[in-house]
Every structure is written in C-alpha cells, then in structure tokens.
Amino acid sequence: MAGTIEKGLGKIGVTVSKPVLAVLCIIFGILVIIVPALLEIIVGIFFIIEGVLLLTEHAELRKQREAPPSQR
C-alpha cells in the first residue's frame, strides 16, 4: 500500500515541479546570456524557488503518510 502512495505522489511532484523548473531554467539561462551581471541574483532566486518546491513536495508526502487509512 505504501508503495502505491509513494508512486502516486511521485507523479504529482513530477507534473508540478519539473515543468515549472524547466521554464525557470530556460528563462534564467536567457537572462544570464543577455545580462551576465545578473548571474548572482538569478542563482540566488533559483535556489530559493527550488527549495520552496522541494519543501512543498516533502510536506505533501508527509501529509499523505500521516493520514489515517480510510475506513470501509
């Protein structure tokens, strides 16, 4: 049962965070090429966004694990 829950949540994490991360990488990459002086700021923003996404995904996993099993 636990394997099924983890697989389902893994799919949720992939569909939410990876496309957002991919778009951010493209945008930040273009900005670094155009304005190299922004590199430090962009890297800092990138780490903050990635950290928030990872913490959100972790909280969802923890919430699902702590939820009591449904009663039939």
ABEGO torsion letter per residue (X at the ends): XAAAAAAAAAAAAAAAAAAAAAAAAAAAAAAAAABAAAAAAAAAAAAAAAAAAAAAAAAAAAAAAABBBBBX
